[in-house]
Amino acid sequence: MRKRTIAGVITVFMLGVLLTSVGRREEGGAGSTQGSGGRSGGGTIRFGISTEPATLDPLSPSNTADGRSILFNVYEGLVKPDTDGSLKPAVAESYTIEQNGLVYVFRLRKGIKFHNGADLKPEDVVFTLNSAVREGFTGFTQISKVEARPDGSIAVSLKAPENDFLPYLTLGIVPADNPDREKNPIGTGPFAIESYAVQRSLTLVKNPGYRQPGLPHLDRVTYIFTADSEALLLALQAGSIDAANITGSIVDQLDPARFDIVSSPSNAVQLMALNNGVKPLDNLKVRLAINYAVDIPEIIDAAFYGRGEPSGSPVIPALSRYYETALANPYPVDTEKARALLAEAGYADGFPLEITVPSNYTMHVDTAQVIVNQLRKVHIDARIKPVDWATWLADVYRGRKYEATIISLDASTISPRAFLSRYRSNAGSNFLNFKNGEFDRVYDEITAEPDDDKRISLYRRAQRIISDNAAAVYIQDIYNFSALAKGRYGGIVNYPLYVFDFAPVYRMQ
């Protein structure tokens, strides 16, 4: 199961060295990342997923990671992530950065058409970027002007020079004359949305006019929505779906003679978020005590069958150039220290704690169950409050009416800023209510610092500030698994983003 996550929202030569490993590792011998031997054109795939997209509009602020994973196949931006962590031209065929990072100029690729057959025009790009500015998308508020030049190129002017701006321009380009993107989604990507049956399925159909010759290979992709990970398991075993993203617990329940298993980091941070704005979690000593009480290796062993990569940072370890390695284990388990901190904070006898968890994500529920038992050792009476996803979004993410929650946070762009931006005191996505003036100052320095080495140092300092203030309990980058019908599909690739790209996937002969 690919979990539901919420996004927070580098120059190309920097991106190429971000990841220590981005290729998926095959456990079942699928040959999934091999060449074209045994490949057949066309075909379909039924892909199980446990949640529906919150929106089909790439310009909607309510978009979530699962939705973006689907829309990655439908829309393309001026640039697009590559599997090695770099950015490559997409709707744009080339770009230049002028005036020391103050102006980005994009020359559009000729012949790009939307799914409805209309030509992509400069005004569509201008409309898309200006819409993102109006919606206050992270990164876009620093745009001062977007204009189409007489030669058809697009010039994006910034309020101040910005060296980490390019990743934001992966945002999908939409037609300027489409009045209802939710009901009539139209992009330029490898697949178009053919149909959507709420709570049942969403079907993508091949875009025959896609800009990359030979792609996509499949004729049709159908997402089948299931209730939870157990329903995914049953559907895989019954053969009613061909593939799915699953958790480690399900891997051990699948017959290796029937399924190929491909694994990789999920590139998302699982954490127990603490609401820094409510008592007693507004007390740093209480948050520190919780961190010392939580045993992360035990969580990975008990809830994830030992499959996971511990991380004490709000940034994923895969962003190795920016990840602060000193935070790999910042709070080793120490129940005596936790009790002492609670006593100093005036809670020697503990306190009740409600952990709100989206119930359709078994891995988060399992994690919460382990944490409940761990917190009892320091007299914190933790109780799990299961809610559906819509309620979680309304009450926790938007309403901030919660005490603690288990969730995973991904990034919509390939930049550590995408993980860190939500911790600014005034960020709309700061559902943790984390407010720290030092962090705000460092974050602002990052956006203005032109020197790579100095910017890396600032990124690491920002992570340490968040960790030192125990904004949350940072657990792991959950290991992600894809299960596919044995010997039937190849071409699966991994990105340093939370997406599943169906364009290179093909049927095996």
Secondary structure, DSSP 8 states (H G I E B T S, - for coil): ----EEE----HHHHTTS-S--S-EESS---TTS-STTEES--EEEEEESS--S-S-TT-TT--HHHHHHHTTT---SEEE-TTS-EEESSEEEEEEEGGGTEEEEEE-TT-B-TTS-B--HHHHHHHHHHHHHHT-TTGGGEEEEEE-TTS-EEEEESS--TT-GGGGGS----TT-S-TTTS----SSEEEEEEETTTEEEEEE-TT-SSTT----SEEEEEE-SSHHHHHHHHHHTS-SEEEE-HHHHTTS-TTTEEEEEEE---EEEEEE-TTSTTTTSHHHHHHHHHH--HHHHHHHHHTT-EEE--SSS-TTSTTT--GGGSSSS---HHHHHHHHHHTT-TT-EEEEEEEETT-HHHHHHHHHHHHHHHTTTEEEEEEEE-HHHIIIIIIIT---SEEEEEEE-SSSSHHHHHGGGSTT-TT-TT----HHHHHHHHHHHH---HHHHHHHHHHHHHHHHHTT-EEEEEEEEEEEEEETTTEE-----SSS----TT-EEE-
